Amino acid sequence: MTREDVVREALRWEGTPYHHRARLRGAGVDCAMLPAAVYEAVGLIPHVEPDYSPQWMLHRDEEQFLGWVTRFALEIPREAVGPGDLAIWKYGRCYSHAAIVIDLPEVLHAVIRGGGVLRANADRDEELRSRPVKFFTLFEDQ
């Protein structure tokens, strides 16, 4: 599995409608299940089914999402980010919105307002650039 494999698989999800906790390409996915499905499809992680409510980040301080991610990925600085890496922004009280890096600043994420999986520019999109962000990699070349 290569970075290009991750990007290619991620782009296959573009246009998939937003649906909380779903992970069926073309039918529905959310921002947590998109990277889970993509990284599983290319063999970087096993199947995972985290349990979470759609508004958990508004009511809790526990970094639940980061806990799932750090089981498989290593946090890296922005300058080390490459295609196929993961970005997670702080929404609400904790880090809770993920995107797969296409070629930073271009990312692919599932959003309610945008109606589903779409590309965004992490440096220009106000919803992203105005929030704290952490980056992670699942690749050993870091």
Secondary structure, DSSP 8 states (H G I E B T S, - for coil): --HHHHHHHHHTTTT-BB-TT-EETTTEE-TTHHHHHHHHHTTSS--------TTHHHH--S-HHHHHHTTT-EEE-GGG--TT-EEEEEETTEEEEEEEEEETTEEEEEETTTTEEEEEETTT-HHHHTS-EEEEE--TT-
